[in-house]
Amino acid sequence: MDAVRFVPATELSAAFYWDAVAPLLAGEPHAAGLLGWGSDVLGYDTERSTDHGWGPRLLVFLSEGEHAPDVRRLLDAQLPESFAGWPVRFGWDDVTPRHHVTVTTLHRWLTDFLGIDATGGMSTLDWLLTPQQRLLGVVSGAGHTDGCGSLAAVRSALSWYPEQVWRWLLACQWHRLAQDEAFVARTAEVGDATGSAVVAARLVREMMRLALLLDRRYAPYDKWLGTAFAGGAHADGLPEHLNRVLSADAAPDREAALADAWVALGNRHNAAGLTTPVPVRIGTYHRRPAQVLMADRFTGALLSTVTDPFLQGLPPIGSVDHVTDHAEVLSTPAHYRRLATLWRSADPLT
């Protein structure tokens, strides 16, 4: 194939839908969009992305599932061989070449993709069990049309956590940071320079995730975490502080950069008005000379605003994203839904 001009997949998908797919579906109520898996759904695809699993694709959601076989046969027979210079039927790895217009119903797709039909709402436990990357797969990407009237509604409903869940997750994120904040100095104190750097890098990752939570933005999987974080508003210089943490060769420089990052995040918390202001101060860790924020002060302030009985009865373990970062678990609803027992067993109401 001759080289063709790269356009973001959301643009290619929209043009493919309106020019090649929609005319074949005339008279069939449906919604359509580019949702689900892939860097392109997040809007992070580049020309490099086109070498693997990239091309004109979209989802078609029918209002009635029994029509799906007929629509699939129609598309199989009448879709063009190429569109805008890109092959319509393509494969990668163990995926055999075929077209990638997936015909389903919204209810079935949500159940397959999230592990729950979110058109009927999400319980607090459902929110905790659903990885942020999976939620991004629904609310990011592009909606091309909503002839069934429910796609936009479910994307809006899933656009961010309910208020109580958000506050509790913020508390858990601060608690996760509090668990490690003294270890950068302690590891360096015993001569473990590598261990100190590793702990600091872990803190940087969790600080980035906290910043996204404060901004009401879901965190993508690790490949795109830095890109998503960089796309936020950072008038306080937080990215520069975190880069200094990662580039520091000596523990004192590492701690100084972390202190600046702690102050920035503490001030962001207070600016959000979620709790009574928490004093933002760097001090020692009890009698040890580590320079820390004592982050659990923010955890406590947030937990005092949580009134949901289910959340009040839980230890601050957070969501599935706090419990594991294993890609096979977080990308497979059948796996991560099995973790429900972690929260159910801690809930005194069950």
N, C-alpha and C positions, 0 to 999 in steps of 0.2 A: 504494500500500500504506500502510495506517495505520502510524504509528510503533509499533515494538515494543521491548521491553526488550532492551538489549544484554547479551549474555553472552559470555565469551571463546569463541573458536571451538572450542577443545578440548572445552569443555563441550557446546556445540551439536553438535559432531560425535559425541561419545559418545552423547548422547541420540538423535540421528538414527540412529545405528547400531542401538542396542538397540530402539528403538521402530519404526523403519521398514524397516531393511535386514535385520537379523538374522532376523526372522520369514520373510522371503522366501528365506533361505539355509539353512533347516532341513534337516539331513541332508547338507549339503555341507561337508566339512572345509575350514576357512579360517582365516586370521588377518585382522585389520583394525586400522586406526589412522589417525590424521591425521599424516602424515609428509611430508617433501619440502620444497617451496618455501613461502615466505610468512612474513610477520611473525607470523601466527597460530600457525604451527608452533613458533616461538621463544617464544610466550607474550607477545608484545609488542603484540598487536592491541588497539585501542581502538575507541570508537565511530566515530572518523574512518576506520578501516579498512574499514568496511562500505560505503563508497561506490565500492569498486573491487576486483573479484575476491574477494569475501568472501561466504560463505554456508555452508549445510550441505554438507560434502564429506568424503570419506575414501577410503582405499585398501582394497581387498579383495584379499588374497593367497590364491589357490587352491593346493592341493597339486599339482594336475594341470592343466597349461595347456590341454589339449584341451577342458576343460569351460567355458573362459572365454566362448566365443561364446554358449552357451546361457544362462549366468548374465547376460551383458550384455543379451540379449533379454528375459529375465525382468524385470530391473531397469528397462529402458526402458519396458516395458509396465505395470509395477505400482507404481513409486514414486509417491508422492503429488505433487500440484502445489505444495504448500507444506508447511513444517514449522516449528512454533513461530512462525508469522507470517512466516517468510522463504521466498522462492521457492526451490524445489528446482532448477529449471532457470533458470540465469542466465548472463549473458555479460559481457564487458568488452573494451574496445579491439577487437582483431580476433578475439576468441573469441566464436563464436556461442552464443546461449543453449542450454544443455543441462544435464543433471544431471551432477554431479561425483563420482560413485561410480566410481572407476577400478578395473577388474577386471584383474588380472594375476597373475603368480607372483612370489614374493620374489626368485628368481634373476634374472628378467628385469628387474624394477624396479631392483634394485641395479645391474645392468649398465648400464641406461639412465641412472640418476641419478648413480652414482659413476664409471662407466666400468669397473667391475670387479665380478664376483660375489663379494662379500665373505663369503658363507657358506662359501667355501673357504679363508678366511684372506687376509691381506694381507702381501705382501713388504715389506721396508724401502723399496724404491723406490715401491711403491704408496702407502705412508703419506706419503712426501714429495710425491708427485704429487697427492694429494687435498686440495682446499681445505678449510679448517676449516669454512666455512659449509656445505659439502656434508656433512661429517661430522655437523654439528649437525642437518641435515635428517633424518638417520637416528635419532640418539639423543635429539633433543628431540621435542616434540609429544606425542602420546598413543597408546599401544597399547590398543586396546579389547578385543581377544581374541586368543588365540594357539593356535587349534585345530590348527594344523599343527606347533606345537612348535619353530619355528626363528626366529620374529621376535624374541622376547626374547633368544635366544642371540646373534644377530648384533648387536643393539643393545648388549648387554653387552660383546661383543668389541670394538666400535668406540667404547666410551664414553671411552676415552683412549688416548694413544699408548703403545706398548711402552716400557719403561724406558729402553732405550738410545736410541731415537729421541727421546724427551722430553729427555734430557740433551743430546743433540747439537743439538736445536732451541733449547734455552735458550742454549747456547754461541753459536749463530749469531745469536740475538736480541741478546745482549750485544755481539757483534761489530758488528752493524748500528748499535747505539747508539754504539759507540766510533768509528765512521767519521765521525760528525757532531758529537761532543760539544764539540770545540774551535771549531767554526765560528760559534757564537752570538757569541762575543767577537770573533773575527777579522772577521766582516762588520761588526759595530758599529764596530770600530777604524778602518775605512776610510769610515765615514759611511753605511753601507748599513743604515739602520734597518729598512727593509722586509725585506731579506734576513735580518737577524738574527731578526726575528719569525717569518719563514717557517721557518727552520731550527729555531727553538725549538718551533714548532707540530708540525713533523715528529717531533722528539724526544718531545714529549708523546704523540703517537699511538703511537710505538714503545714508550714506557714503559708505556702502558696495555696493550699487547699482551704485554709482558714480565710484567706483573702477572698477567694472565690465565693465561699459561703456568705461572707459579709456582704458581698456584692450581689447576692441572690443569683448566682450563676453556677450551674452544674459543672463539676470537674470531669473532663474527658479522661480516657485511659492515658497511661504514662507517656505514650509517644507524643501526645498533643497537649499535655498538661502545661508545659512551659509556654507554648504558643497561646493557649487560652489565657494564662496568667498575664502574659505580656500585652494582651489586648485590652486589659482593664485600665482604669484611671489610677495613676500612681503619682499624684502631686507630692507625696511625702517621701519619694525616693526609695520605696521599699525594694524594687528590683535591684537597684544599685547596692543596697545593703546586703541583700541575699547573694549577689555575685561576689561581693567582698568576702562573705563567709566561705564560699566555695573556693575562692582563689587564695585564701590566707595560708601561709606556710607555717605560721607559729600560732600556738594556742591563744596568747594574749590578743593578737590581731583578730583571730576568729571570734573570740568572746566580745571584743569591742564592736565588731560588725553585727553580731547577734543582738547586742544590747540596742543598737540603733533600730534593728528590725523589730525587736520587742516593743520599743516605744512607739514605732509607727503603727503596729497592729493594735496596741492598747488604745491609742488615740482614735483609731478607726472604730473600735468597739464603742467608745464613749460618744463619738460623733453620730453613730447610728441610733442613739437614744433608746437602746433596748433595755437598759437597766439604769439604776442609780449610778452616776459616774464612779468608776473604779479608779483609785489613784494609780497613775502610771509612773512607777519608780523602779529603778534597777538597784538591787542590793545583793547582799550575800545570801547564800543558801543556809539558813539557820546559822551555825557557827563556822561553816565552811566558806572558803573564799571565792566560790563560784559566783559569777555575775549573772543574776537571774531576775526575772520579772515576778516570780511566784505566780505562775499562770492560773493556778487553781482558784485564785481570788475571782477571776472572771468566770470560771466554771460555777462557783457558788452563786455569784450575782445572777447569772442566767437561770440556774436551776430554781432560784427563788421566784422566778416569773412563770415557771411551768406549772400549769394547773390541770393538765390532762391526767386523769387517774392512771391510765395505762403507763404513761411515761414516768409519772412520779414513782411508780413501783419498780422501775428498772434501774440496774446499775448503769453507770455512764459508759456503756460499751459502744454506743453510736449505732451506725447502720451497717449493712453488709460491707460497704466500702471500708469501714474501720476494721472489721473482723478479718477480712482477707483481701489480698491483692492478686490472688491467683487468677490468671486470665481464663483458664478453663472453667473455673467456678463462675466468675462474673459475667461470662458470655453465654452461659447455659442456664436458662430458667429452671430446668429440672434439678440442677445442682444447687443453685442458691436458694430456691424455695425450701429445700430440705433443711436449711439452717434456721427455719422458723422456731425450732425448739429452743434455741438460745434465748429468745425473747419470751416465748411462752412459759418456759420453766422459771423465769425470773419474775413473772407477773403474778402478784398475789391474788388477782381477780380471776385466775383460771385454775 
